[in-house]
Amino acid sequence: MKRFAVIGQPVAHSLSPRIHAAFAAAAGIELDYQALAIDEADLATRLDALHDEGWAGFNVTLPHKQTVMARCEDLSEAARRAGAVNTLTRTDSGWQGDNTDGTGLVRDLARAGVVTAGQRVLILGAGGAARGIIAPLLATRPASLVISNRNPWKPEALSEAFADLGTLTPRTHWALKGDAFDLVINATSAGHSGPMPPMPDELFADGAVAYDLSYGTAHAPFAEWAKAEGARVVHDGLGMLVEQAAASFARWHGVTPDTAPVLKALR
Ligand SMILES: NC(=O)c1ccc[n+]([C@@H]2O[C@H](COP(=O)([O-])OP(=O)(O)OC[C@H]3O[C@@H](n4cnc5c(N)ncnc54)[C@H](OP(=O)(O)O)[C@@H]3O)[C@@H](O)[C@H]2O)c1
């Protein structure tokens, strides 16, 4: 039986083993999928050893999503653009790196009936996850895509990095004052440590949708803020998590899983 795992530190909390087990059961595939805690200092040697042991693929979570790129002999366009890898696939001589987070978001938006084409879209946050969703969002042809962040330099750098794919307008949070959006995507990790950072009022246009990459307890501060600011509906990132896992699963097993029952079971 081929062996797979999610690698990170910490990793015991990860839902990935449960999600991949559910996909495999539905597809009639026998699967060995584990959670392997790997310290940053050990990443290179552990990946070499795991390759020698014949492991077939890994999902990659914090803190390795960026650093693991240096251990890949080949990177997909999505991983190169994202500057991060969340899926490793074994080759005879090493590891191929891919990033399915952006695909996961776009598929979950579609599942939830959230349209981005022709819409004014705002991304809050400019870290690794934000970087991974920019190219797929630009590909959906929004009317505008704006990115704002606490550190003002990161949106500027991302705007330049993605200029060949379309216009990504860089802002600080406060410079958003006076703008309104049809979709506000929270890609900050603020909810893990406290409330949402202060934001200008009236960012949500009439009927606007709010989408949070975070889920579980980390989703609560954004949900509370977005509802108070008038968002018509607020989505968390659990669907994105399931969809990015489905894209990895399809990459490894050649079967595209039905995500709806798995998402329902997790909820
Ligand atoms: N649903 C999914 O499948 C999925 C996939 C990937 C990530 N995520 C979630 O997405 C979130 C972001 O992850 P990441 O990998 O991008 O993290 P990251 O690279 O560490 O970036 C964190 C971002 O949040 C901002 N931030 C953090 N604390 C803040 C605060 N108190 N006030 C304002 N801004 C704050 C940072 O701003 P500065 O640059 O100013 O520090 C940065 O833009 C996490 O909650 C993660 O769990 C979900």
The ligand as an ORCA input file, in Angstrom:
! r2SCAN-3c Opt
* xyz 0 1
  N      -8.764     27.031      4.422
  C      -7.604     26.661      3.955
  O      -7.466     25.654      3.238
  C      -6.389     27.493      4.262
  C      -5.206     27.338      3.511
  C      -4.113     28.155      3.812
  C      -4.205     29.070      4.862
  N      -5.345     29.188      5.584
  C      -5.466     30.187      6.668
  O      -5.138     31.467      6.142
  C      -4.596     32.283      7.179
  C      -3.311     32.950      6.690
  O      -2.306     31.961      6.544
  P      -0.867     32.308      5.931
  O      -0.205     31.017      5.660
  O      -0.979     33.314      4.845
  O      -0.141     33.027      7.172
  P       1.108     34.002      7.083
  O       1.921     33.755      5.874
  O       1.740     33.942      8.433
  O       0.449     35.475      6.893
  C      -0.327     36.026      7.910
  C      -1.037     37.280      7.386
  O      -1.926     37.752      8.419
  C      -1.573     39.089      8.789
  N      -1.813     39.229     10.228
  C      -1.496     38.347     11.208
  N      -1.906     38.804     12.399
  C      -2.486     40.014     12.171
  C      -3.104     40.994     12.997
  N      -3.221     40.816     14.328
  N      -3.577     42.110     12.411
  C      -3.483     42.288     11.086
  N      -2.907     41.413     10.238
  C      -2.424     40.281     10.779
  C      -0.119     39.245      8.402
  O       0.149     40.625      8.239
  P       1.686     41.178      8.252
  O       2.256     40.850      6.909
  O       1.527     42.642      8.480
  O       2.378     40.456      9.376
  C      -0.102     38.448      7.073
  O      -0.656     39.209      6.036
  C      -4.408     31.367      8.383
  O      -5.477     31.597      9.290
  C      -4.483     29.975      7.807
  O      -4.971     29.026      8.733
  C      -6.440     28.425      5.298
*
